[in-house]
Amino acid sequence: MGHVNEKLYVLGAEARGIVNAAARAWQGPGRERDLLVQSLKAAGAATLAWAVSGWWLKDPVALMAPWVAVVLVQATVYRSLFKGLQQLVAIAVGTLLAAGAEALTGNTLISVAMVLPVVMLLSNWPRLGDQGIYGPTTALFTLTSGPVSSLTVSHRLLQALLGAAIGIAVNALIVPPVHLRNVRENLSSLARGAEAALAGMAEGLAHDDWSEETATDWRRLSDRLQQRQASLRSARLWSHESLRLNPRLPWKSRKKLPPLPDESEDQRWGAIAAQIGGIANTMIDIVDENRTTPSPISRRSATTASSCAIWRPRARPGRI
């Protein structure tokens, strides 16, 4: 029964989070609206790429263009360019290796068995980052989607290049993302979350009948703080990246931008979040479902009272 209640709690929290995020996106600028804009830009880039490659050019491998375009509408213009290069390299390697194996063996099954181990190893190459996976997927598409020839290989590479150009252009020229506001919002959210967590813990500890369920709620509050701290670190990274190669922010305009909170604030609130997590873990460790754990406040009061009964202040010389 407890697991069912916990799942219902998680589902209810997720539903409330979605509704609140939609409301904030509608009300005004913020992280939610930025996410909405980026999502619409990605969909628009994919639609434009398909219109050019599939509808206008009628290319036999037109899928490559929107597939690449939708991925390259990234959180920053710099990231779109960097990941675009990584993805093009991965796609080119996967396509050429697959075509070479097919030309060598003339058998799709043998080609797949030969190529996949190689491209899977290459996909873990750090210089390809998280775009390395497009090497094996492209190799599979090349070998299984139809006859492999020099024409289809060249078309596949050209369509990937077209999709990358459209995705990067849409991200750079249509409301290029700037994530300076996200640092302030995430830092404020972390501070408010820490305040709410401490207030909730204080209220729970004021009662003598707090239980394992109460301690589990504190763990959830602590986990949310960790998530907010991770969002803050990501926002810091995006804020620095969003200023690079961004046509929306020429050098003269950047001097007029409001200053960001110092990074020492991140460390300070991160330390507070870690302390709250430690308290939550300690409470979960000491709670026993077979008995009622007395409130630390009550224990402290009893200890103080006994100490006061034993200790007597000494009279200082020269004083009555």
C-alpha positions as CSV (number, residue, x, y, z in Angstrom):
1,M,0.0,0.0,0.0
2,G,2.9,2.3,0.8
3,H,4.4,1.8,-2.6
4,V,1.1,2.6,-4.3
5,N,0.7,5.8,-2.3
6,E,4.3,6.8,-3.2
7,K,3.6,6.2,-6.9
8,L,0.4,8.2,-6.7
9,Y,2.3,11.0,-5.0
10,V,5.0,11.0,-7.7
11,L,2.4,11.0,-10.5
12,G,0.4,13.8,-8.8
13,A,3.6,15.9,-8.3
14,E,4.5,15.4,-12.0
15,A,1.1,16.4,-13.2
16,R,1.1,19.5,-11.0
17,G,4.6,20.3,-12.3
18,I,3.4,20.1,-15.9
19,V,0.4,22.3,-15.2
20,N,2.5,24.9,-13.3
21,A,5.1,24.9,-16.1
22,A,2.5,25.6,-18.8
23,A,1.0,28.4,-16.7
24,R,4.4,30.0,-16.2
25,A,5.2,29.8,-19.9
26,W,1.9,31.5,-20.7
27,Q,2.4,34.2,-18.0
28,G,5.8,35.7,-19.1
29,P,9.5,35.2,-19.8
30,G,11.2,32.4,-17.9
31,R,12.8,29.0,-18.3
32,E,9.5,27.4,-19.3
33,R,8.9,29.9,-22.1
34,D,12.5,29.5,-23.3
35,L,11.9,25.7,-23.5
36,L,8.7,26.3,-25.4
37,V,10.5,28.6,-27.9
38,Q,13.3,26.1,-28.4
39,S,10.9,23.2,-28.9
40,L,8.9,25.2,-31.5
41,K,12.2,26.2,-33.3
42,A,13.3,22.5,-33.4
43,A,9.9,21.5,-34.9
44,G,10.1,24.4,-37.4
45,A,13.7,23.5,-38.4
46,A,12.6,19.9,-39.0
47,T,9.6,21.0,-41.1
48,L,11.7,23.3,-43.2
49,A,14.3,20.7,-43.8
50,W,11.7,18.2,-44.9
51,A,10.1,20.8,-47.1
52,V,13.4,21.4,-48.9
53,S,14.7,17.8,-49.1
54,G,11.5,15.8,-49.4
55,W,8.9,18.1,-51.0
56,W,11.1,20.4,-53.2
57,L,14.2,18.2,-54.0
58,K,12.3,14.9,-53.6
59,D,15.5,13.2,-52.4
60,P,15.3,9.5,-51.8
61,V,17.0,9.8,-48.4
62,A,15.2,13.0,-47.4
63,L,14.7,11.7,-43.8
64,M,18.3,12.6,-43.0
65,A,17.8,16.4,-43.3
66,P,14.9,16.8,-40.7
67,W,16.5,14.2,-38.5
68,V,19.7,16.2,-38.2
69,A,18.0,19.6,-38.1
70,V,15.8,18.7,-35.2
71,V,18.7,17.6,-33.1
72,L,20.9,20.7,-33.8
73,V,18.5,23.2,-32.4
74,Q,20.5,23.2,-29.2
75,A,20.4,25.2,-26.0
76,T,23.0,27.7,-27.4
77,V,24.3,28.7,-30.8
78,Y,27.8,27.6,-29.9
79,R,26.5,24.2,-28.9
80,S,24.6,23.9,-32.2
81,L,27.8,24.5,-34.1
82,F,30.0,22.3,-32.0
83,K,27.5,19.4,-31.9
84,G,26.7,19.9,-35.6
85,L,30.4,19.2,-36.5
86,Q,30.5,16.2,-34.2
87,Q,27.3,14.8,-35.7
88,L,28.4,15.3,-39.3
89,V,31.7,13.4,-38.6
90,A,29.8,10.5,-36.9
91,I,27.3,10.3,-39.8
92,A,30.1,10.4,-42.4
93,V,32.1,7.7,-40.7
94,G,29.0,5.5,-40.3
95,T,27.9,6.0,-43.9
96,L,31.3,5.4,-45.5
97,L,32.2,2.3,-43.4
98,A,28.8,0.8,-44.1
99,A,29.1,1.5,-47.9
100,G,32.6,0.0,-47.9
101,A,31.6,-3.1,-46.1
102,E,28.6,-3.6,-48.5
103,A,30.9,-3.1,-51.5
104,L,33.4,-5.6,-50.1
105,T,31.0,-8.4,-49.0
106,G,27.9,-7.8,-51.1
107,N,25.8,-9.2,-48.2
108,T,23.8,-7.0,-45.8
109,L,24.0,-9.4,-42.8
110,I,27.8,-9.8,-43.0
111,S,28.2,-6.1,-43.5
112,V,26.2,-5.3,-40.4
113,A,28.2,-7.9,-38.4
114,M,31.4,-6.3,-39.6
115,V,30.6,-2.6,-39.3
116,L,28.6,-2.4,-36.1
117,P,31.4,-3.4,-33.7
118,V,33.8,-0.9,-35.3
119,V,31.3,2.1,-35.3
120,M,30.1,1.2,-31.8
121,L,33.7,1.6,-30.5
122,L,34.1,4.8,-32.5
123,S,30.9,6.2,-31.0
124,N,32.6,6.2,-27.6
125,W,35.4,8.4,-28.8
126,P,35.4,11.4,-26.5
127,R,35.8,13.9,-29.4
128,L,32.4,12.9,-30.7
129,G,30.7,13.5,-27.4
130,D,27.1,12.4,-27.2
131,Q,26.8,12.6,-31.0
132,G,28.9,9.5,-31.5
133,I,25.7,7.3,-31.4
134,Y,24.8,8.7,-34.8
135,G,27.6,6.7,-36.3
136,P,26.1,3.2,-35.7
137,T,22.5,4.4,-36.4
138,T,23.5,5.9,-39.7
139,A,25.4,2.7,-40.6
140,L,22.3,0.7,-39.9
141,F,20.1,3.0,-42.0
142,T,22.6,2.9,-44.8
143,L,22.7,-0.9,-44.9
144,T,19.0,-1.7,-44.3
145,S,17.0,1.1,-46.0
146,G,17.7,0.1,-49.6
147,P,20.4,-0.7,-52.1
148,V,23.8,0.9,-51.3
149,S,25.5,2.8,-54.1
150,S,27.7,5.8,-54.5
151,L,24.6,7.9,-55.4
152,T,22.7,7.0,-52.2
153,V,25.8,7.5,-50.1
154,S,26.5,11.0,-51.5
155,H,22.8,11.9,-51.1
156,R,22.8,10.8,-47.5
157,L,25.9,12.9,-46.7
158,L,24.5,15.9,-48.6
159,Q,21.1,15.6,-46.8
160,A,22.9,15.5,-43.4
161,L,24.8,18.6,-44.4
162,L,21.6,20.3,-45.4
163,G,19.8,19.4,-42.2
164,A,22.8,20.7,-40.1
165,A,22.8,24.0,-42.0
166,I,19.1,24.5,-41.5
167,G,19.1,23.5,-37.8
168,I,22.1,25.8,-37.0
169,A,20.7,28.7,-39.0
170,V,17.3,28.5,-37.4
171,N,18.8,28.4,-33.9
172,A,21.2,31.3,-34.6
173,L,18.9,33.6,-36.5
174,I,15.5,33.1,-34.9
175,V,15.5,34.2,-31.3
176,P,18.9,32.9,-30.5
177,P,18.9,31.6,-26.9
178,V,20.4,33.6,-24.1
179,H,20.4,31.9,-20.7
180,L,21.5,34.7,-18.4
181,R,18.1,34.8,-16.7
182,N,18.2,31.1,-15.9
183,V,21.1,31.5,-13.4
184,R,19.1,34.0,-11.3
185,E,16.0,31.9,-11.5
186,N,17.7,28.7,-10.5
187,L,19.6,30.3,-7.7
188,S,16.4,31.9,-6.3
189,S,14.7,28.5,-6.7
190,L,17.5,26.8,-4.8
191,A,17.3,29.4,-2.0
192,R,13.5,29.1,-1.7
193,G,13.7,25.3,-1.8
194,A,16.2,25.3,1.1
195,E,14.0,27.6,3.1
196,A,10.9,25.4,2.4
197,A,12.9,22.2,3.3
198,L,14.2,23.7,6.6
199,A,10.7,25.0,7.5
200,G,9.2,21.6,6.8
201,M,11.8,19.8,8.9
202,A,11.4,22.2,11.8
203,E,7.6,21.8,11.8
204,G,7.9,18.0,11.7
205,L,10.5,17.8,14.5
206,A,8.3,20.0,16.7
207,H,5.9,17.0,17.1
208,D,6.8,13.9,19.0
209,D,5.0,11.5,16.6
210,W,7.0,12.0,13.5
211,S,7.5,8.8,11.6
212,E,9.2,7.0,8.7
213,E,6.8,8.6,6.3
214,T,7.7,12.1,7.6
215,A,11.4,11.3,7.1
216,T,10.8,10.1,3.6
217,D,9.1,13.4,2.8
218,W,12.2,15.2,4.0
219,R,14.3,13.0,1.7
220,R,12.1,14.1,-1.2
221,L,12.7,17.7,-0.3
222,S,16.4,17.1,-0.2
223,D,16.3,15.3,-3.6
224,R,14.5,18.3,-5.1
225,L,17.3,20.6,-3.8
226,Q,19.9,18.3,-5.5
227,Q,18.0,18.6,-8.7
228,R,17.8,22.4,-8.4
229,Q,21.5,22.5,-7.7
230,A,22.2,20.4,-10.9
231,S,19.9,22.8,-12.9
232,L,21.9,25.8,-11.5
233,R,25.2,24.2,-12.6
234,S,23.7,23.6,-16.1
235,A,22.4,27.2,-16.2
236,R,25.9,28.5,-15.4
237,L,27.3,26.5,-18.3
238,W,24.6,27.7,-20.7
239,S,25.0,31.3,-19.6
240,H,28.7,31.3,-20.6
241,E,28.0,29.4,-23.8
242,S,25.0,31.6,-24.9
243,L,27.4,34.6,-25.2
244,R,29.6,32.8,-27.7
245,L,29.0,33.2,-31.4
246,N,25.6,34.7,-30.6
247,P,24.5,37.2,-33.3
248,R,21.8,38.5,-30.9
249,L,24.5,39.9,-28.6
250,P,27.2,42.0,-30.3
251,W,30.2,43.0,-28.2
252,K,28.9,46.5,-27.5
253,S,25.5,45.1,-26.2
254,R,27.1,42.6,-23.8
255,K,28.5,45.4,-21.6
256,K,24.9,46.5,-20.9
257,L,23.8,43.1,-19.7
258,P,22.9,42.9,-16.0
259,P,25.6,41.2,-14.0
260,L,25.1,37.6,-12.9
261,P,25.2,36.5,-9.2
262,D,28.7,35.6,-8.2
263,E,29.6,31.9,-8.4
264,S,30.4,31.9,-4.7
265,E,26.6,32.0,-4.1
266,D,26.3,28.7,-5.9
267,Q,28.8,27.1,-3.6
268,R,27.2,28.6,-0.5
269,W,23.7,27.4,-1.3
270,G,25.2,24.1,-2.5
271,A,26.8,23.6,0.9
272,I,23.4,24.4,2.6
273,A,21.7,21.8,0.4
274,A,24.3,19.2,1.3
275,Q,23.7,19.9,5.0
276,I,19.9,19.5,4.5
277,G,20.5,16.2,2.7
278,G,22.7,15.0,5.6
279,I,20.0,15.9,8.1
280,A,17.4,14.0,6.1
281,N,19.6,10.9,5.8
282,T,20.3,11.0,9.5
283,M,16.6,11.1,10.3
284,I,15.9,8.2,8.0
285,D,18.7,6.2,9.6
286,I,17.5,6.7,13.2
287,V,13.7,6.3,12.6
288,D,12.2,3.0,13.7
289,E,8.8,2.0,12.4
290,N,8.2,-0.1,15.5
291,R,8.3,2.8,17.9
292,T,7.8,6.5,18.1
293,T,11.0,8.4,17.9
294,P,10.9,11.3,20.3
295,S,11.4,14.8,19.0
296,P,15.0,16.1,19.2
297,I,13.5,19.3,20.6
298,S,11.9,17.3,23.5
299,R,15.2,15.4,24.1
300,R,17.1,18.7,24.1
301,S,14.6,20.2,26.6
302,A,15.0,17.2,28.9
303,T,18.8,17.3,28.7
304,T,18.8,21.1,29.4
305,A,16.5,20.7,32.4
306,S,18.7,17.9,33.9
307,S,21.8,20.0,33.3
308,C,20.2,23.0,35.0
309,A,19.3,20.9,38.0
310,I,22.9,19.7,38.5
311,W,24.8,22.9,37.5
312,R,24.9,25.9,39.9
313,P,26.8,29.1,39.0
314,R,29.6,30.1,41.3
315,A,29.7,33.5,42.8
316,R,32.4,35.7,41.4
317,P,34.8,37.4,43.8
318,G,33.7,41.0,44.7
319,R,30.0,40.2,43.8
320,I,27.1,39.3,45.9
